[in-house]
Amino acid sequence: MTVWGGQFAIQLYERYGPDLGDLQRLEPLVPAIGKSYAGEERRLLYLMTRFVQPEVIVEFSPKRGWSTAHMAAALERNGKGEIISFELDPNYAWAARRTLRRLGLGHRARFVVGDVREELPRVYEALQRSRGVTGLDFLFIDSDHGKPFARWYIDNLFPLVRRDGMIHVHDIQAAAERVVGGEAIFPEPTGEERLLARYLTERPHHYCWFSVSELV
């Protein structure tokens, strides 16, 4: 696939759409935990995970494990891959683990309690030693939306993502070009969104990107 944006999404549906039935196993949980991450976002996250075929997914802040569950369902269909999910709150880590176990997908994820900025370097070094990991296939970010945290993950994690890997940042409302262009956007872009938009538009030959919310 060399197309991007809307055409990329169309091709995802054409190639993997028949597998979306896998998400039926998640439906009983929608009333309790699925309202903040719903609709097209859910399906595209599943489809993107199918497309990338990742061996390792790094996720921040799973909360109750809803996004984790969609990626885990895709990994199960892929027949390979593991999610390493970092959660600051031990109660949320417990809830996310319970969600995956209820779905029969507990073997597709492990949860690390603590500040990702402190824990991830240790975990990544262990992956390098034990499994020969040399980069990240898929990075899912839904955490602190401030500029300082965004600066940390851009500086420290973006360079680890493989050239053919994928980065999915949740709660980014507008296309990077619109943010950088100073257009009126509602809700007002966060510090994370502004920094990420500037970073991407300054590197058009390094990254391809699109806004799922604008595409929808």
Salt bridges, closest charged atoms under 4 A:
ASP19 OD2 - ARG50 NH2 2.70
ASP22 OD1 - ARG77 NH2 2.65
GLU27 OE2 - ARG42 NH2 2.97
GLU40 OE1 - ARG43 NH2 3.12
GLU41 OE2 - HIS170 ND1 3.23
GLU55 OE2 - LYS80 NZ 3.53
GLU76 OE1 - HIS107 NE2 2.81
GLU76 OE1 - ARG108 NE 2.78
GLU82 OE2 - ARG110 NE 2.94
GLU82 OE1 - ARG131 NH1 2.74
ASP115 OD2 - ARG117 NH2 2.96
GLU119 OE1 - ARG122 NH2 2.45
GLU125 OE2 - ARG129 NH1 3.30
ASP137 OD1 - ARG162 NE 2.80
ASP142 OD1 - HIS145 NE2 3.82
ASP155 OD1 - ARG151 NH1 3.02
ASP171 OD2 - HIS145 NE2 3.10
ASP171 OD1 - HIS170 NE2 3.49
GLU183 OE1 - ARG178 NE 3.03
GLU188 OE2 - ARG194 NH2 2.35
GLU192 OE1 - HIS145 ND1 2.63
GLU202 OE1 - ARG203 NH1 3.62
GLU214 OE2 - ARG178 NH1 2.27
